Amino acid sequence: MDWDKLRVFHAVAEAGSFTHAGETLNLSQSAVSRQISALEDSLAVPLFHRHARGLILTEQGETLNKTVRDVFAKLAMTEALLSESKERPTGRLKVTTTTAFGGTWLASRIKEFLDLYPEITMSMVLDDSELDLAMREADVAIRLHPPRQPDLVQRHLLTIGYRVMGSPDYLKKHGTPHHAEDLDNHRLIVFGDHRPPVDNINWLLDLGRKPGTTRRAVLEMNSITGILRAVESGLGLAALPDYMRAETGHLVHVLPELKAPTVEAYFVYPEELRNSKRVAVFRDFLLAKIAGMA
């Protein structure tokens, strides 16, 4: 099989259309279509169902794409490892983590890391769902739970605590809660997506709740950063992670004696990158920054 045609096939399979694949590959839609037709002719099997809304892989196409994806992932990893200098870490490092942690704590520290290692370029994918590291959707991940895949290397980074925060305007209008059960009488803002970044993220709805009662949120939002903005506006109280201290310094910490749940964060990467200098220096940089928080 022709490698160029397989590269085009993989791009089409991932994009779901000839047009979008062509944009990725810098090829015309007609050139992409010709490559796919030639590949189908050489294999004597159809690889896509063509319909008005786009393309769907056939059973044979699914089988081929699974193999092609795995091969290209391994080639990309090999290329990255070979490109690293013996003296200095170099090359592209793709990092994924949750939108809140990545957009606040991590993003504000990336400049220092890249100043230390100018031969490294970085790509950050912030997503509360998980990218597949084994398939090279990212090189490393910072995850708020232990990795579920057995073939990933993990290193504990930090324990994340939560604090109940409110704006001075909200507390002036609604009063300050002094006990967990007082939250029954307050407006609460919680995470509202079916795929939260951590388990039991909405513990504030249950803490100190009177038996037989239901505590409802005034607002649900699938963004911790968005929840912060809502708290700042004076809408209500919310539990915010303590890595956002720089962003919450103007808010009021209520119920400070409350024993809130904690979340363990891990630095995770594939076994194949165990000897990568880029991964090692980034891991060590994060550990040094976290140690400085203590």
C-alpha positions in Angstrom: 0.0 0.0 0.0 1.2 3.5 -0.9 2.1 5.5 2.2 1.0 8.8 0.7 -2.4 7.4 0.0 -2.6 6.0 3.5 -1.8 9.4 4.9 -4.6 10.9 2.9 -7.0 8.1 3.9 -6.2 8.7 7.6 -6.8 12.4 7.2 -10.2 11.8 5.5 -11.2 9.2 8.1 -10.4 11.7 11.0 -12.0 14.7 9.3 -15.1 13.0 7.9 -14.9 14.8 4.6 -12.7 15.3 1.5 -12.9 19.1 1.9 -11.7 19.3 5.5 -9.0 16.7 4.9 -7.8 18.7 2.0 -7.5 21.8 4.2 -5.4 19.8 6.6 -3.2 18.4 3.9 -3.1 21.5 1.7 -4.6 19.6 -1.2 -7.7 20.3 -3.3 -10.9 18.4 -2.6 -10.6 16.7 -6.0 -7.0 15.6 -5.4 -8.0 14.0 -2.1 -11.0 12.3 -3.7 -8.7 10.8 -6.4 -6.3 9.5 -3.9 -9.1 7.7 -2.0 -10.6 6.3 -5.1 -7.1 5.0 -6.2 -6.6 3.4 -2.8 -10.0 1.7 -2.9 -9.3 0.4 -6.4 -6.0 -1.0 -5.3 -7.6 -2.8 -2.4 -10.7 -3.7 -4.3 -12.9 -2.7 -1.3 -14.9 0.4 -0.5 -13.5 2.3 2.4 -16.2 5.0 2.9 -20.0 5.3 2.6 -20.6 8.5 0.7 -23.7 10.5 1.6 -24.9 14.1 1.5 -23.7 14.9 5.1 -20.2 13.5 4.7 -18.3 10.3 4.8 -18.7 7.2 7.1 -16.1 4.5 7.2 -17.1 1.1 6.0 -16.3 -2.0 8.1 -13.2 -2.5 6.0 -12.4 1.2 6.3 -12.6 1.0 10.1 -10.2 -1.9 10.2 -7.7 -0.1 8.0 -8.0 3.2 9.9 -7.3 1.5 13.2 -4.1 0.0 11.9 -3.0 3.2 10.1 -3.7 5.3 13.2 -1.5 3.0 15.3 1.3 3.0 12.8 1.3 6.8 12.4 1.2 7.3 16.2 4.2 5.0 16.6 6.1 6.8 13.8 5.4 10.2 15.3 6.7 9.0 18.7 9.8 7.6 17.1 10.4 10.8 15.1 10.0 12.9 18.3 12.5 10.7 20.2 15.1 10.7 17.4 14.9 14.5 17.1 15.9 15.1 20.7 19.4 16.4 21.1 21.8 14.5 23.2 22.8 17.7 24.9 19.5 19.7 25.2 15.9 18.6 25.1 14.3 19.8 21.9 11.2 19.3 19.8 7.5 19.6 20.2 5.7 18.7 23.4 1.9 18.3 23.4 0.3 18.6 26.8 -3.3 18.1 27.8 -5.1 18.8 31.0 -8.4 20.2 32.2 -9.6 23.6 31.0 -9.5 25.2 34.5 -6.1 23.9 35.7 -4.5 24.5 32.2 -6.0 27.9 31.7 -5.0 29.3 35.1 -2.2 27.7 37.0 -0.4 26.0 34.1 -0.7 28.7 31.4 0.8 31.3 33.7 4.0 29.3 34.2 4.6 28.1 30.6 6.7 31.2 29.7 9.2 30.4 32.4 9.5 26.8 31.2 10.0 27.8 27.5 12.5 30.5 28.5 14.5 27.7 30.2 14.2 25.4 27.2 13.9 27.5 24.1 14.5 24.5 21.8 11.1 23.0 22.9 7.9 24.2 21.4 4.6 23.4 23.2 1.1 22.6 22.2 -1.6 22.7 25.0 -5.0 21.0 24.6 -7.3 22.0 27.4 -10.3 19.6 27.6 -12.2 18.1 30.5 -12.6 14.9 28.6 -9.4 12.7 28.2 -7.2 12.5 25.2 -5.8 9.1 24.4 -2.1 9.2 25.2 -1.5 5.7 23.9 -2.7 6.9 20.4 -0.5 10.0 20.7 -3.3 12.5 20.9 -1.0 14.1 23.4 2.5 13.4 24.8 1.8 14.0 28.4 -1.3 14.7 30.5 -2.0 16.3 33.9 -5.0 14.4 35.2 -7.1 14.9 38.3 -7.2 11.1 39.0 -4.9 8.1 38.7 -4.6 6.9 35.1 -7.0 4.1 34.2 -4.8 2.7 31.4 -2.2 0.2 32.6 0.4 1.1 30.0 0.9 4.7 31.2 3.6 6.0 33.6 2.3 8.2 36.4 3.9 10.6 38.9 1.9 12.3 41.7 2.0 16.0 41.3 -0.1 17.6 44.0 -3.1 17.4 46.2 -5.8 20.0 45.2 -8.1 21.3 47.9 -11.2 23.4 47.5 -12.4 26.6 49.3 -16.0 28.0 49.4 -15.8 31.5 48.0 -18.2 34.4 47.7 -18.0 38.1 46.7 -18.1 40.8 49.3 -21.3 42.1 47.6 -23.0 38.8 47.8 -22.1 38.3 51.5 -23.3 41.8 52.3 -26.7 41.1 50.7 -27.2 37.5 51.8 -25.1 37.1 54.9 -22.1 34.9 55.7 -22.7 31.2 56.4 -21.1 30.0 59.6 -22.0 26.3 59.5 -22.3 23.8 56.6 -26.1 23.5 57.2 -26.3 27.3 56.5 -25.7 26.6 52.9 -29.4 25.5 52.6 -30.2 29.2 52.7 -27.6 30.3 50.1 -27.4 30.5 46.3 -24.9 27.9 45.1 -23.1 27.7 41.8 -21.9 24.2 40.8 -20.5 22.3 37.9 -23.2 21.2 35.5 -21.9 18.9 32.8 -22.4 15.2 32.4 -18.6 14.7 32.1 -17.1 16.6 35.1 -13.3 16.8 35.3 -13.2 15.2 38.8 -15.5 12.9 40.7 -17.9 14.3 43.3 -17.2 17.9 42.1 -20.6 19.1 43.4 -20.1 18.1 47.0 -21.3 21.5 48.1 -24.9 20.4 47.3 -24.7 17.7 50.0 -22.4 19.0 52.7 -24.4 19.7 55.9 -27.7 19.2 54.1 -30.6 18.5 56.4 -32.0 14.9 56.0 -35.0 14.7 53.7 -34.2 18.0 52.0 -32.9 18.9 48.5 -30.4 21.6 47.9 -30.7 23.1 44.4 -28.1 25.2 42.6 -28.9 28.7 41.3 -26.6 28.0 38.4 -24.9 25.0 36.8 -22.0 25.6 34.4 -19.4 23.3 32.8 -16.5 25.6 33.4 -14.6 26.3 36.6 -13.4 29.5 35.2 -17.0 30.5 34.3 -18.1 29.6 37.8 -15.4 31.9 39.2 -16.8 34.8 37.0 -20.3 34.1 38.3 -19.1 34.2 41.9 -17.3 37.5 41.2 -20.6 38.9 39.8 -22.2 38.4 43.2 -24.5 35.6 42.0 -23.7 33.1 44.8 -21.2 30.8 46.5 -19.1 28.2 44.9 -16.3 25.7 45.8 -13.2 26.7 43.8 -9.9 24.8 43.6 -7.0 26.3 45.6 -4.7 26.4 42.6 -6.8 29.4 41.6 -5.7 31.5 44.6 -4.2 34.2 42.4 -7.6 34.6 40.6 -9.7 34.5 43.9 -7.7 36.9 46.1 -10.4 39.5 45.9 -13.1 37.1 47.0 -14.0 36.0 50.6 -13.2 32.5 51.9 -16.2 31.4 53.9 -16.5 28.3 56.2 -12.7 28.1 56.4 -12.9 25.3 59.0 -14.8 23.2 56.5 -13.1 19.9 55.6 -13.5 19.9 51.9 -12.8 16.9 49.6 -9.4 16.8 47.9 -8.3 15.8 44.4 -5.0 14.1 43.5 -3.3 15.4 40.3 -0.9 13.2 38.3 1.6 13.7 35.6 1.0 10.9 33.1 2.8 9.8 29.9 3.2 6.7 27.7 5.8 4.1 28.5 7.5 4.8 25.2 8.4 8.4 26.4 10.0 7.3 29.6 13.4 8.3 28.3 12.3 11.5 26.6 14.3 14.6 27.8 11.4 16.9 26.9 9.0 15.0 29.2 11.6 14.7 32.0 12.4 18.4 32.1 8.8 19.4 32.0 7.9 17.0 34.8 10.8 18.3 36.9 9.8 21.9 36.2 6.2 21.2 37.4 7.4 19.5 40.5 9.7 22.4 41.3 6.8 24.9 40.8 4.5 22.9 43.0 7.1 22.6 45.7 7.4 26.3 45.7 3.6 26.6 46.5 4.0 24.9 49.9 
